[in-house]
Amino acid sequence: MTERLANRIKGEREKAELTQAALAERVGVSRKTINTVENGVFTPSATLAIKLAQALGLSVEQLFWIER
Amino acid sequence: MTAIELAERKSRWRAFGFLVLGALSVALMAFNLGPGSSDFTRGMWLGVLAGSAVNLLPVKRWLRPNSAVAQLLEDESVRENRRLSCNLGFWGSTVTAIVIAAALGSGVTLRPLEVAEIIATAGIASAMVAFALLELRAAR
């Protein structure tokens, strides 16, 4: 069975009125990393997932879930 | 200009540079297989290939570990792209070596230096092109 890490970063980012670049600056990564994580191209490390959740004021479980 | 924007711009230039270096190394290798090859063109090929190989390593991060831009140019998605492209380079050179072995068995003649040039170029050029394409895709 294929599993993938899904996320709601784009929606939450837009709700917080942040651009990809602004979120990248908050988290300390490049805009490309935000873009690839948002699109599910790149699976972030636990550290980055926690930083993203903190930057958007959510828990990791609220931002990420496993899709089967 | 913020560090994010500067890193984005540098990353795009790096990707285009990798495409150019990859194409140049293949072109020089092809030229060296022909009758016009000389020690000078072989030296050029070696220089381009060595420069390309060094660029596949996170050298800037090593040289300037505290630079914000250097850190952004080597964050975790870039490291993943680097890992994937180096894997692809390994398979590129392995498959090329197998194809050359088969070709040599069926009567094609190549000098040992030419075989080395083809395999090394296949490995490095495929890794560079893969890295550039992954980076450009990520930046879309």
N, CA and C atoms of all chains as a GROMACS GRO file, in nm:
protein
  624
    1MET      N    1   0.085  -0.121   0.000
    1MET     CA    2   0.000   0.000   0.000
    1MET      C    3   0.088   0.126   0.000
    2THR      N    4   0.056   0.220  -0.087
    2THR     CA    5   0.137   0.342  -0.097
    2THR      C    6   0.088   0.445   0.006
    3GLU      N    7   0.182   0.500   0.076
    3GLU     CA    8   0.149   0.606   0.173
    3GLU      C    9   0.223   0.732   0.134
    4ARG      N   10   0.160   0.845   0.154
    4ARG     CA   11   0.231   0.971   0.129
    4ARG      C   12   0.191   1.074   0.234
    5LEU      N   13   0.285   1.165   0.258
    5LEU     CA   14   0.261   1.269   0.358
    5LEU      C   15   0.189   1.385   0.292
    6ALA      N   16   0.062   1.402   0.325
    6ALA     CA   17  -0.015   1.514   0.269
    6ALA      C   18  -0.008   1.632   0.367
    7ASN      N   19  -0.039   1.750   0.316
    7ASN     CA   20  -0.033   1.867   0.404
    7ASN      C   21  -0.132   1.974   0.359
    8ARG      N   22  -0.160   2.066   0.453
    8ARG     CA   23  -0.248   2.178   0.418
    8ARG      C   24  -0.171   2.311   0.431
    9ILE      N   25  -0.044   2.307   0.393
    9ILE     CA   26   0.040   2.427   0.410
    9ILE      C   27  -0.011   2.543   0.325
   10LYS      N   28  -0.045   2.513   0.199
   10LYS     CA   29  -0.086   2.621   0.109
   10LYS      C   30  -0.207   2.697   0.164
   11GLY      N   31  -0.308   2.621   0.206
   11GLY     CA   32  -0.429   2.684   0.258
   11GLY      C   33  -0.402   2.765   0.383
   12GLU      N   34  -0.325   2.706   0.475
   12GLU     CA   35  -0.294   2.776   0.601
   12GLU      C   36  -0.205   2.897   0.577
   13ARG      N   37  -0.113   2.883   0.480
   13ARG     CA   38  -0.025   2.996   0.447
   13ARG      C   39  -0.107   3.111   0.390
   14GLU      N   40  -0.199   3.078   0.301
   14GLU     CA   41  -0.282   3.183   0.241
   14GLU      C   42  -0.376   3.245   0.345
   15LYS      N   43  -0.423   3.160   0.438
   15LYS     CA   44  -0.509   3.212   0.545
   15LYS      C   45  -0.431   3.313   0.631
   16ALA      N   46  -0.303   3.285   0.651
   16ALA     CA   47  -0.219   3.376   0.730
   16ALA      C   48  -0.164   3.492   0.645
   17GLU      N   49  -0.207   3.497   0.520
   17GLU     CA   50  -0.164   3.601   0.425
   17GLU      C   51  -0.012   3.608   0.410
   18LEU      N   52   0.046   3.490   0.394
   18LEU     CA   53   0.191   3.482   0.376
   18LEU      C   54   0.221   3.432   0.235
   19THR      N   55   0.324   3.488   0.175
   19THR     CA   56   0.371   3.433   0.048
   19THR      C   57   0.464   3.316   0.079
   20GLN      N   58   0.498   3.239  -0.023
   20GLN     CA   59   0.595   3.130  -0.002
   20GLN      C   60   0.727   3.186   0.050
   21ALA      N   61   0.767   3.300  -0.006
   21ALA     CA   62   0.895   3.361   0.036
   21ALA      C   63   0.889   3.405   0.182
   22ALA      N   64   0.774   3.461   0.224
   22ALA     CA   65   0.762   3.508   0.363
   22ALA      C   66   0.766   3.389   0.460
   23LEU      N   67   0.697   3.281   0.422
   23LEU     CA   68   0.700   3.161   0.508
   23LEU      C   69   0.842   3.102   0.511
   24ALA      N   70   0.907   3.103   0.395
   24ALA     CA   71   1.045   3.052   0.387
   24ALA      C   72   1.136   3.131   0.480
   25GLU      N   73   1.116   3.262   0.483
   25GLU     CA   74   1.199   3.348   0.569
   25GLU      C   75   1.174   3.317   0.716
   26ARG      N   76   1.048   3.294   0.751
   26ARG     CA   77   1.015   3.261   0.891
   26ARG      C   78   1.079   3.130   0.934
   27VAL      N   79   1.081   3.035   0.841
   27VAL     CA   80   1.128   2.901   0.875
   27VAL      C   81   1.279   2.887   0.857
   28GLY      N   82   1.337   2.971   0.768
   28GLY     CA   83   1.481   2.965   0.745
   28GLY      C   84   1.521   2.865   0.639
   29VAL      N   85   1.434   2.849   0.539
   29VAL     CA   86   1.468   2.764   0.424
   29VAL      C   87   1.443   2.845   0.297
   30SER      N   88   1.475   2.785   0.182
   30SER     CA   89   1.454   2.856   0.056
   30SER      C   90   1.306   2.847   0.016
   31ARG      N   91   1.265   2.937  -0.075
   31ARG     CA   92   1.126   2.933  -0.123
   31ARG      C   93   1.099   2.802  -0.197
   32LYS      N   94   1.203   2.749  -0.264
   32LYS     CA   95   1.188   2.622  -0.338
   32LYS      C   96   1.145   2.510  -0.244
   33THR      N   97   1.203   2.510  -0.125
   33THR     CA   98   1.170   2.405  -0.029
   33THR      C   99   1.023   2.414   0.011
   34ILE      N  100   0.976   2.536   0.038
   34ILE     CA  101   0.835   2.554   0.072
   34ILE      C  102   0.747   2.507  -0.044
   35ASN      N  103   0.785   2.546  -0.166
   35ASN     CA  104   0.709   2.510  -0.286
   35ASN      C  105   0.701   2.358  -0.302
   36THR      N  106   0.814   2.289  -0.287
   36THR     CA  107   0.815   2.144  -0.308
   36THR      C  108   0.742   2.070  -0.196
   37VAL      N  109   0.750   2.124  -0.074
   37VAL     CA  110   0.676   2.060   0.036
   37VAL      C  111   0.526   2.079   0.014
   38GLU      N  112   0.487   2.200  -0.020
   38GLU     CA  113   0.344   2.230  -0.046
   38GLU      C  114   0.285   2.138  -0.153
   39ASN      N  115   0.364   2.115  -0.258
   39ASN     CA  116   0.316   2.035  -0.371
   39ASN      C  117   0.336   1.884  -0.351
   40GLY      N  118   0.389   1.845  -0.237
   40GLY     CA  119   0.409   1.703  -0.209
   40GLY      C  120   0.523   1.641  -0.287
   41VAL      N  121   0.609   1.724  -0.348
   41VAL     CA  122   0.724   1.672  -0.424
   41VAL      C  123   0.833   1.627  -0.328
   42PHE      N  124   0.847   1.700  -0.217
   42PHE     CA  125   0.952   1.673  -0.121
   42PHE      C  126   0.892   1.648   0.017
   43THR      N  127   0.934   1.539   0.080
   43THR     CA  128   0.887   1.508   0.216
   43THR      C  129   0.983   1.573   0.315
   44PRO      N  130   0.933   1.665   0.399
   44PRO     CA  131   1.025   1.737   0.489
   44PRO      C  132   1.073   1.649   0.604
   45SER      N  133   1.185   1.690   0.662
   45SER     CA  134   1.234   1.622   0.782
   45SER      C  135   1.140   1.656   0.898
   46ALA      N  136   1.153   1.584   1.008
   46ALA     CA  137   1.071   1.613   1.127
   46ALA      C  138   1.099   1.755   1.176
   47THR      N  139   1.226   1.795   1.170
   47THR     CA  140   1.263   1.930   1.216
   47THR      C  141   1.191   2.036   1.134
   48LEU      N  142   1.193   2.020   1.003
   48LEU     CA  143   1.128   2.119   0.917
   48LEU      C  144   0.976   2.117   0.935
   49ALA      N  145   0.919   1.997   0.952
   49ALA     CA  146   0.774   1.987   0.973
   49ALA      C  147   0.734   2.062   1.100
   50ILE      N  148   0.813   2.048   1.204
   50ILE     CA  149   0.783   2.118   1.331
   50ILE      C  150   0.796   2.269   1.312
   51LYS      N  151   0.902   2.311   1.243
   51LYS     CA  152   0.922   2.455   1.220
   51LYS      C  153   0.807   2.514   1.138
   52LEU      N  154   0.762   2.439   1.036
   52LEU     CA  155   0.651   2.487   0.953
   52LEU      C  156   0.523   2.500   1.036
   53ALA      N  157   0.498   2.398   1.119
   53ALA     CA  158   0.378   2.401   1.202
   53ALA      C  159   0.384   2.519   1.299
   54GLN      N  160   0.500   2.541   1.360
   54GLN     CA  161   0.515   2.654   1.454
   54GLN      C  162   0.496   2.787   1.383
   55ALA      N  163   0.551   2.798   1.263
   55ALA     CA  164   0.540   2.924   1.188
   55ALA      C  165   0.396   2.956   1.152
   56LEU      N  166   0.314   2.851   1.137
   56LEU     CA  167   0.174   2.872   1.099
   56LEU      C  168   0.080   2.861   1.219
   57GLY      N  169   0.138   2.844   1.338
   57GLY     CA  170   0.059   2.840   1.461
   57GLY      C  171  -0.029   2.716   1.473
   58LEU      N  172   0.020   2.604   1.422
   58LEU     CA  173  -0.056   2.479   1.427
   58LEU      C  174   0.031   2.368   1.485
   59SER      N  175  -0.033   2.254   1.514
   59SER     CA  176   0.048   2.139   1.553
   59SER      C  177   0.088   2.065   1.425
   60VAL      N  178   0.188   1.980   1.437
   60VAL     CA  179   0.234   1.904   1.319
   60VAL      C  180   0.120   1.818   1.264
   61GLU      N  181   0.041   1.759   1.356
   61GLU     CA  182  -0.069   1.671   1.312
   61GLU      C  183  -0.179   1.749   1.239
   62GLN      N  184  -0.194   1.875   1.275
   62GLN     CA  185  -0.294   1.957   1.203
   62GLN      C  186  -0.248   1.994   1.063
   63LEU      N  187  -0.115   2.003   1.049
   63LEU     CA  188  -0.060   2.048   0.921
   63LEU      C  189  -0.029   1.930   0.827
   64PHE      N  190   0.010   1.819   0.885
   64PHE     CA  191   0.048   1.702   0.804
   64PHE      C  192  -0.034   1.580   0.845
   65TRP      N  193  -0.063   1.494   0.748
   65TRP     CA  194  -0.125   1.366   0.778
   65TRP      C  195  -0.083   1.265   0.674
   66ILE      N  196  -0.100   1.138   0.707
   66ILE     CA  197  -0.060   1.033   0.613
   66ILE      C  198  -0.180   0.994   0.527
   67GLU      N  199  -0.159   0.998   0.397
   67GLU     CA  200  -0.266   0.965   0.302
   67GLU      C  201  -0.239   0.828   0.245
   68ARG      N  202  -0.340   0.742   0.250
   68ARG     CA  203  -0.322   0.605   0.198
   68ARG      C  204  -0.404   0.586   0.071
   69MET      N  205   1.732   4.366  -0.143
   69MET     CA  206   1.695   4.227  -0.176
   69MET      C  207   1.718   4.136  -0.054
   70THR      N  208   1.618   4.055  -0.021
   70THR     CA  209   1.631   3.969   0.096
   70THR      C  210   1.719   3.848   0.063
   71ALA      N  211   1.761   3.778   0.169
   71ALA     CA  212   1.844   3.658   0.150
   71ALA      C  213   1.769   3.552   0.070
   72ILE      N  214   1.636   3.545   0.093
   72ILE     CA  215   1.554   3.447   0.021
   72ILE      C  216   1.558   3.474  -0.130
   73GLU      N  217   1.539   3.603  -0.165
   73GLU     CA  218   1.539   3.640  -0.308
   73GLU      C  219   1.677   3.620  -0.370
   74LEU      N  220   1.780   3.656  -0.294
   74LEU     CA  221   1.917   3.641  -0.345
   74LEU      C  222   1.949   3.492  -0.367
   75ALA      N  223   1.908   3.409  -0.271
   75ALA     CA  224   1.933   3.264  -0.284
   75ALA      C  225   1.858   3.208  -0.403
   76GLU      N  226   1.735   3.257  -0.424
   76GLU     CA  227   1.653   3.212  -0.537
   76GLU      C  228   1.724   3.244  -0.669
   77ARG      N  229   1.773   3.367  -0.678
   77ARG     CA  230   1.840   3.411  -0.800
   77ARG      C  231   1.968   3.330  -0.823
   78LYS      N  232   2.049   3.314  -0.717
   78LYS     CA  233   2.174   3.240  -0.730
   78LYS      C  234   2.148   3.094  -0.766
   79SER      N  235   2.042   3.040  -0.707
   79SER     CA  236   2.009   2.900  -0.733
   79SER      C  237   1.971   2.880  -0.880
   80ARG      N  238   1.896   2.977  -0.936
   80ARG     CA  239   1.856   2.967  -1.077
   80ARG      C  240   1.980   2.976  -1.167
   81TRP      N  241   2.070   3.069  -1.137
   81TRP     CA  242   2.193   3.082  -1.216
   81TRP      C  243   2.278   2.955  -1.204
   82ARG      N  244   2.281   2.899  -1.082
   82ARG     CA  245   2.358   2.775  -1.063
   82ARG      C  246   2.301   2.664  -1.152
   83ALA      N  247   2.168   2.655  -1.157
   83ALA     CA  248   2.105   2.549  -1.238
   83ALA      C  249   2.138   2.570  -1.387
   84PHE      N  250   2.128   2.694  -1.435
   84PHE     CA  251   2.162   2.720  -1.576
   84PHE      C  252   2.310   2.692  -1.601
   85GLY      N  253   2.394   2.729  -1.506
   85GLY     CA  254   2.537   2.702  -1.517
   85GLY      C  255   2.565   2.552  -1.526
   86PHE      N  256   2.492   2.474  -1.449
   86PHE     CA  257   2.509   2.328  -1.452
   86PHE      C  258   2.470   2.272  -1.588
   87LEU      N  259   2.362   2.326  -1.645
   87LEU     CA  260   2.319   2.278  -1.778
   87LEU      C  261   2.428   2.309  -1.882
   88VAL      N  262   2.485   2.429  -1.873
   88VAL     CA  263   2.590   2.468  -1.968
   88VAL      C  264   2.713   2.381  -1.950
   89LEU      N  265   2.756   2.362  -1.824
   89LEU     CA  266   2.875   2.280  -1.798
   89LEU      C  267   2.854   2.135  -1.843
   90GLY      N  268   2.734   2.082  -1.818
   90GLY     CA  269   2.702   1.945  -1.861
   90GLY      C  270   2.711   1.933  -2.012
   91ALA      N  271   2.652   2.030  -2.083
   91ALA     CA  272   2.654   2.026  -2.230
   91ALA      C  273   2.797   2.044  -2.281
   92LEU      N  274   2.872   2.132  -2.215
   92LEU     CA  275   3.010   2.159  -2.259
   92LEU      C  276   3.098   2.035  -2.240
   93SER      N  277   3.080   1.965  -2.129
   93SER     CA  278   3.163   1.846  -2.106
   93SER      C  279   3.132   1.737  -2.208
   94VAL      N  280   3.003   1.724  -2.245
   94VAL     CA  281   2.966   1.624  -2.347
   94VAL      C  282   3.023   1.665  -2.484
   95ALA      N  283   3.013   1.796  -2.515
   95ALA     CA  284   3.064   1.844  -2.644
   95ALA      C  285   3.216   1.823  -2.653
   96LEU      N  286   3.288   1.854  -2.545
   96LEU     CA  287   3.433   1.836  -2.547
   96LEU      C  288   3.471   1.688  -2.558
   97MET      N  289   3.393   1.604  -2.488
   97MET     CA  290   3.421   1.459  -2.496
   97MET      C  291   3.401   1.410  -2.640
   98ALA      N  292   3.291   1.455  -2.702
   98ALA     CA  293   3.262   1.414  -2.841
   98ALA      C  294   3.373   1.463  -2.934
   99PHE      N  295   3.420   1.586  -2.911
   99PHE     CA  296   3.528   1.640  -2.994
   99PHE      C  297   3.655   1.556  -2.976
  100ASN      N  298   3.682   1.515  -2.852
  100ASN     CA  299   3.803   1.437  -2.825
  100ASN      C  300   3.798   1.297  -2.886
  101LEU      N  301   3.679   1.249  -2.918
  101LEU     CA  302   3.669   1.116  -2.982
  101LEU      C  303   3.700   1.126  -3.132
  102GLY      N  304   3.698   1.250  -3.186
  102GLY     CA  305   3.722   1.269  -3.329
  102GLY      C  306   3.869   1.289  -3.359
  103PRO      N  307   3.900   1.314  -3.487
  103PRO     CA  308   4.042   1.329  -3.529
  103PRO      C  309   4.106   1.460  -3.482
  104GLY      N  310   4.026   1.558  -3.444
  104GLY     CA  311   4.080   1.690  -3.406
  104GLY      C  312   4.127   1.699  -3.262
  105SER      N  313   4.123   1.590  -3.188
  105SER     CA  314   4.157   1.598  -3.045
  105SER      C  315   4.307   1.624  -3.026
  106SER      N  316   4.337   1.692  -2.917
  106SER     CA  317   4.478   1.720  -2.886
  106SER      C  318   4.493   1.720  -2.734
  107ASP      N  319   4.616   1.736  -2.689
  107ASP     CA  320   4.637   1.744  -2.543
  107ASP      C  321   4.563   1.864  -2.485
  108PHE      N  322   4.556   1.972  -2.564
  108PHE     CA  323   4.488   2.093  -2.516
  108PHE      C  324   4.338   2.067  -2.495
  109THR      N  325   4.272   2.002  -2.593
  109THR     CA  326   4.128   1.979  -2.580
  109THR      C  327   4.101   1.876  -2.469
  110ARG      N  328   4.192   1.780  -2.455
  110ARG     CA  329   4.176   1.684  -2.343
  110ARG      C  330   4.193   1.755  -2.208
  111GLY      N  331   4.286   1.848  -2.204
  111GLY     CA  332   4.304   1.927  -2.082
  111GLY      C  333   4.181   2.012  -2.051
  112MET      N  334   4.124   2.069  -2.157
  112MET     CA  335   4.001   2.149  -2.138
  112MET      C  336   3.888   2.061  -2.085
  113TRP      N  337   3.874   1.944  -2.144
  113TRP     CA  338   3.770   1.850  -2.100
  113TRP      C  339   3.790   1.815  -1.952
  114LEU      N  340   3.918   1.786  -1.918
  114LEU     CA  341   3.947   1.749  -1.779
  114LEU      C  342   3.916   1.865  -1.684
  115GLY      N  343   3.950   1.986  -1.727
  115GLY     CA  344   3.923   2.105  -1.644
  115GLY      C  345   3.774   2.125  -1.622
  116VAL      N  346   3.697   2.116  -1.732
  116VAL     CA  347   3.552   2.134  -1.723
  116VAL      C  348   3.492   2.025  -1.634
  117LEU      N  349   3.538   1.902  -1.653
  117LEU     CA  350   3.482   1.792  -1.574
  117LEU      C  351   3.517   1.805  -1.425
  118ALA      N  352   3.642   1.846  -1.398
  118ALA     CA  353   3.682   1.863  -1.258
  118ALA      C  354   3.602   1.976  -1.194
  119GLY      N  355   3.586   2.087  -1.270
  119GLY     CA  356   3.506   2.200  -1.219
  119GLY      C  357   3.362   2.158  -1.193
  120SER      N  358   3.308   2.077  -1.282
  120SER     CA  359   3.170   2.029  -1.267
  120SER      C  360   3.158   1.940  -1.143
  121ALA      N  361   3.254   1.850  -1.127
  121ALA     CA  362   3.250   1.758  -1.013
  121ALA      C  363   3.257   1.835  -0.881
  122VAL      N  364   3.342   1.936  -0.877
  122VAL     CA  365   3.354   2.018  -0.754
  122VAL      C  366   3.223   2.091  -0.727
  123ASN      N  367   3.160   2.139  -0.836
  123ASN     CA  368   3.033   2.212  -0.820
  123ASN      C  369   2.919   2.122  -0.773
  124LEU      N  370   2.934   1.992  -0.792
  124LEU     CA  371   2.830   1.900  -0.744
  124LEU      C  372   2.838   1.882  -0.592
  125LEU      N  373   2.948   1.930  -0.534
  125LEU     CA  374   2.963   1.922  -0.388
  125LEU      C  375   2.917   2.054  -0.326
  126PRO      N  376   2.871   2.051  -0.201
  126PRO     CA  377   2.826   2.176  -0.137
  126PRO      C  378   2.943   2.262  -0.089
  127VAL      N  379   3.029   2.302  -0.183
  127VAL     CA  380   3.154   2.370  -0.148
  127VAL      C  381   3.129   2.505  -0.077
  128LYS      N  382   3.030   2.581  -0.128
  128LYS     CA  383   3.005   2.713  -0.069
  128LYS      C  384   2.967   2.702   0.078
  129ARG      N  385   2.889   2.598   0.109
  129ARG     CA  386   2.847   2.576   0.248
  129ARG      C  387   2.968   2.545   0.336
  130TRP      N  388   3.063   2.471   0.277
  130TRP     CA  389   3.184   2.437   0.353
  130TRP      C  390   3.272   2.560   0.372
  131LEU      N  391   3.280   2.642   0.266
  131LEU     CA  392   3.370   2.758   0.273
  131LEU      C  393   3.311   2.870   0.359
  132ARG      N  394   3.177   2.887   0.352
  132ARG     CA  395   3.112   2.996   0.427
  132ARG      C  396   2.996   2.940   0.508
  133PRO      N  397   3.026   2.865   0.614
  133PRO     CA  398   2.919   2.797   0.689
  133PRO      C  399   2.821   2.892   0.758
  134ASN      N  400   2.862   3.016   0.784
  134ASN     CA  401   2.773   3.108   0.855
  134ASN      C  402   2.694   3.201   0.764
  135SER      N  403   2.716   3.190   0.633
  135SER     CA  404   2.645   3.277   0.540
  135SER      C  405   2.500   3.231   0.525
  136ALA      N  406   2.407   3.326   0.543
  136ALA     CA  407   2.263   3.292   0.534
  136ALA      C  408   2.228   3.244   0.394
  137VAL      N  409   2.285   3.309   0.293
  137VAL     CA  410   2.254   3.271   0.154
  137VAL      C  411   2.311   3.132   0.124
  138ALA      N  412   2.434   3.106   0.171
  138ALA     CA  413   2.494   2.974   0.147
  138ALA      C  414   2.410   2.865   0.214
  139GLN      N  415   2.353   2.895   0.331
  139GLN     CA  416   2.267   2.797   0.399
  139GLN      C  417   2.139   2.773   0.320
  140LEU      N  418   2.082   2.880   0.265
  140LEU     CA  419   1.959   2.866   0.185
  140LEU      C  420   1.987   2.791   0.055
  141LEU      N  421   2.109   2.808   0.002
  141LEU     CA  422   2.145   2.739  -0.122
  141LEU      C  423   2.174   2.591  -0.097
  142GLU      N  424   2.176   2.553   0.029
  142GLU     CA  425   2.208   2.414   0.063
  142GLU      C  426   2.111   2.364   0.170
  143ASP      N  427   1.983   2.403   0.159
  143ASP     CA  428   1.887   2.356   0.259
  143ASP      C  429   1.843   2.214   0.227
  144GLU      N  430   1.745   2.162   0.301
  144GLU     CA  431   1.723   2.017   0.291
  144GLU      C  432   1.666   1.969   0.158
  145SER      N  433   1.589   2.053   0.088
  145SER     CA  434   1.540   2.007  -0.044
  145SER      C  435   1.654   2.007  -0.145
  146VAL      N  436   1.748   2.100  -0.131
  146VAL     CA  437   1.865   2.103  -0.221
  146VAL      C  438   1.952   1.979  -0.195
  147ARG      N  439   1.969   1.946  -0.066
  147ARG     CA  440   2.048   1.827  -0.032
  147ARG      C  441   1.984   1.702  -0.092
  148GLU      N  442   1.851   1.696  -0.088
  148GLU     CA  443   1.780   1.582  -0.145
  148GLU      C  444   1.800   1.579  -0.297
  149ASN      N  445   1.791   1.695  -0.362
  149ASN     CA  446   1.813   1.701  -0.507
  149ASN      C  447   1.956   1.660  -0.543
  150ARG      N  448   2.050   1.702  -0.459
  150ARG     CA  449   2.190   1.666  -0.481
  150ARG      C  450   2.208   1.514  -0.469
  151ARG      N  451   2.146   1.458  -0.367
  151ARG     CA  452   2.155   1.312  -0.345
  151ARG      C  453   2.095   1.236  -0.464
  152LEU      N  454   1.977   1.279  -0.507
  152LEU     CA  455   1.910   1.213  -0.620
  152LEU      C  456   1.993   1.223  -0.747
  153SER      N  457   2.050   1.342  -0.772
  153SER     CA  458   2.125   1.360  -0.896
  153SER      C  459   2.256   1.283  -0.893
  154CYS      N  460   2.320   1.273  -0.776
  154CYS     CA  461   2.444   1.194  -0.768
  154CYS      C  462   2.412   1.046  -0.786
  155ASN      N  463   2.298   1.000  -0.735
  155ASN     CA  464   2.254   0.862  -0.760
  155ASN      C  465   2.238   0.839  -0.909
  156LEU      N  466   2.173   0.935  -0.975
  156LEU     CA  467   2.149   0.922  -1.119
  156LEU      C  468   2.282   0.922  -1.195
  157GLY      N  469   2.378   1.003  -1.149
  157GLY     CA  470   2.510   1.005  -1.211
  157GLY      C  471   2.579   0.870  -1.200
  158PHE      N  472   2.566   0.807  -1.083
  158PHE     CA  473   2.623   0.674  -1.062
  158PHE      C  474   2.564   0.575  -1.163
  159TRP      N  475   2.431   0.576  -1.175
  159TRP     CA  476   2.365   0.483  -1.269
  159TRP      C  477   2.397   0.520  -1.413
  160GLY      N  478   2.411   0.648  -1.442
  160GLY     CA  479   2.448   0.692  -1.577
  160GLY      C  480   2.582   0.635  -1.617
  161SER      N  481   2.680   0.642  -1.528
  161SER     CA  482   2.813   0.590  -1.563
  161SER      C  483   2.813   0.437  -1.566
  162THR      N  484   2.736   0.374  -1.478
  162THR     CA  485   2.731   0.226  -1.478
  162THR      C  486   2.669   0.174  -1.607
  163VAL      N  487   2.556   0.233  -1.646
  163VAL     CA  488   2.489   0.188  -1.770
  163VAL      C  489   2.579   0.214  -1.890
  164THR      N  490   2.646   0.330  -1.890
  164THR     CA  491   2.737   0.361  -2.001
  164THR      C  492   2.850   0.258  -2.009
  165ALA      N  493   2.906   0.221  -1.894
  165ALA     CA  494   3.014   0.122  -1.892
  165ALA      C  495   2.965  -0.012  -1.948
  166ILE      N  496   2.842  -0.050  -1.915
  166ILE     CA  497   2.786  -0.177  -1.965
  166ILE      C  498   2.767  -0.169  -2.117
  167VAL      N  499   2.715  -0.056  -2.163
  167VAL     CA  500   2.693  -0.038  -2.308
  167VAL      C  501   2.827  -0.042  -2.382
  168ILE      N  502   2.929   0.022  -2.325
  168ILE     CA  503   3.062   0.022  -2.389
  168ILE      C  504   3.119  -0.120  -2.392
  169ALA      N  505   3.101  -0.193  -2.283
  169ALA     CA  506   3.151  -0.332  -2.278
  169ALA      C  507   3.086  -0.414  -2.388
  170ALA      N  508   2.955  -0.395  -2.406
  170ALA     CA  509   2.882  -0.469  -2.511
  170ALA      C  510   2.931  -0.425  -2.649
  171ALA      N  511   2.953  -0.295  -2.666
  171ALA     CA  512   2.998  -0.244  -2.797
  171ALA      C  513   3.138  -0.296  -2.830
  172LEU      N  514   3.226  -0.299  -2.729
  172LEU     CA  515   3.363  -0.349  -2.752
  172LEU      C  516   3.361  -0.496  -2.790
  173GLY      N  517   3.266  -0.568  -2.732
  173GLY     CA  518   3.253  -0.712  -2.764
  173GLY      C  519   3.202  -0.736  -2.906
  174SER      N  520   3.139  -0.633  -2.964
  174SER     CA  521   3.086  -0.653  -3.100
  174SER      C  522   3.169  -0.578  -3.204
  175GLY      N  523   3.296  -0.559  -3.176
  175GLY     CA  524   3.388  -0.510  -3.278
  175GLY      C  525   3.420  -0.362  -3.278
  176VAL      N  526   3.354  -0.282  -3.193
  176VAL     CA  527   3.385  -0.138  -3.186
  176VAL      C  528   3.522  -0.121  -3.121
  177THR      N  529   3.604  -0.032  -3.175
  177THR     CA  530   3.736  -0.011  -3.113
  177THR      C  531   3.742   0.126  -3.046
  178LEU      N  532   3.782   0.124  -2.922
  178LEU     CA  533   3.801   0.247  -2.844
  178LEU      C  534   3.929   0.233  -2.764
  179ARG      N  535   4.004   0.343  -2.751
  179ARG     CA  536   4.125   0.339  -2.668
  179ARG      C  537   4.082   0.349  -2.521
  180PRO      N  538   4.165   0.297  -2.430
  180PRO     CA  539   4.129   0.302  -2.287
  180PRO      C  540   4.098   0.444  -2.238
  181LEU      N  541   4.174   0.542  -2.289
  181LEU     CA  542   4.152   0.682  -2.248
  181LEU      C  543   4.013   0.730  -2.292
  182GLU      N  544   3.973   0.687  -2.411
  182GLU     CA  545   3.841   0.727  -2.463
  182GLU      C  546   3.729   0.663  -2.379
  183VAL      N  547   3.749   0.539  -2.342
  183VAL     CA  548   3.650   0.470  -2.258
  183VAL      C  549   3.635   0.545  -2.124
  184ALA      N  550   3.750   0.580  -2.067
  184ALA     CA  551   3.747   0.654  -1.939
  184ALA      C  552   3.675   0.788  -1.956
  185GLU      N  553   3.704   0.856  -2.065
  185GLU     CA  554   3.640   0.987  -2.091
  185GLU      C  555   3.488   0.974  -2.102
  186ILE      N  556   3.444   0.873  -2.176
  186ILE     CA  557   3.299   0.855  -2.199
  186ILE      C  558   3.229   0.824  -2.066
  187ILE      N  559   3.286   0.732  -1.989
  187ILE     CA  560   3.220   0.691  -1.864
  187ILE      C  561   3.217   0.807  -1.763
  188ALA      N  562   3.331   0.876  -1.751
  188ALA     CA  563   3.336   0.989  -1.656
  188ALA      C  564   3.239   1.100  -1.698
  189THR      N  565   3.235   1.129  -1.827
  189THR     CA  566   3.146   1.235  -1.875
  189THR      C  567   3.000   1.196  -1.854
  190ALA      N  568   2.968   1.071  -1.884
  190ALA     CA  569   2.829   1.026  -1.866
  190ALA      C  570   2.786   1.043  -1.720
  191GLY      N  571   2.872   1.005  -1.627
  191GLY     CA  572   2.839   1.014  -1.485
  191GLY      C  573   2.820   1.157  -1.439
  192ILE      N  574   2.920   1.240  -1.468
  192ILE     CA  575   2.915   1.379  -1.420
  192ILE      C  576   2.806   1.460  -1.492
  193ALA      N  577   2.799   1.446  -1.625
  193ALA     CA  578   2.702   1.527  -1.701
  193ALA      C  579   2.559   1.488  -1.663
  194SER      N  580   2.532   1.359  -1.648
  194SER     CA  581   2.394   1.321  -1.613
  194SER      C  582   2.358   1.371  -1.473
  195ALA      N  583   2.455   1.368  -1.381
  195ALA     CA  584   2.428   1.419  -1.246
  195ALA      C  585   2.402   1.570  -1.250
  196MET      N  586   2.480   1.642  -1.330
  196MET     CA  587   2.463   1.788  -1.336
  196MET      C  588   2.330   1.827  -1.399
  197VAL      N  589   2.296   1.760  -1.508
  197VAL     CA  590   2.170   1.792  -1.575
  197VAL      C  591   2.052   1.757  -1.484
  198ALA      N  592   2.061   1.643  -1.417
  198ALA     CA  593   1.953   1.602  -1.326
  198ALA      C  594   1.937   1.704  -1.213
  199PHE      N  595   2.049   1.748  -1.156
  199PHE     CA  596   2.043   1.844  -1.046
  199PHE      C  597   1.981   1.976  -1.094
  200ALA      N  598   2.024   2.020  -1.213
  200ALA     CA  599   1.971   2.146  -1.267
  200ALA      C  600   1.820   2.135  -1.290
  201LEU      N  601   1.776   2.025  -1.348
  201LEU     CA  602   1.633   2.010  -1.377
  201LEU      C  603   1.551   2.000  -1.248
  202LEU      N  604   1.603   1.928  -1.150
  202LEU     CA  605   1.531   1.918  -1.021
  202LEU      C  606   1.520   2.055  -0.954
  203GLU      N  607   1.627   2.132  -0.962
  203GLU     CA  608   1.627   2.266  -0.901
  203GLU      C  609   1.531   2.360  -0.973
  204LEU      N  610   1.531   2.352  -1.106
  204LEU     CA  611   1.442   2.440  -1.183
  204LEU      C  612   1.296   2.401  -1.161
  205ARG      N  613   1.272   2.271  -1.149
  205ARG     CA  614   1.135   2.225  -1.122
  205ARG      C  615   1.089   2.275  -0.984
  206ALA      N  616   1.179   2.266  -0.887
  206ALA     CA  617   1.144   2.310  -0.751
  206ALA      C  618   1.115   2.460  -0.746
  207ALA      N  619   1.181   2.535  -0.833
  207ALA     CA  620   1.167   2.681  -0.829
  207ALA      C  621   1.042   2.731  -0.901
  208ARG      N  622   0.972   2.641  -0.972
  208ARG     CA  623   0.855   2.687  -1.049
  208ARG      C  624   0.745   2.741  -0.960
   0.00000   0.00000   0.00000
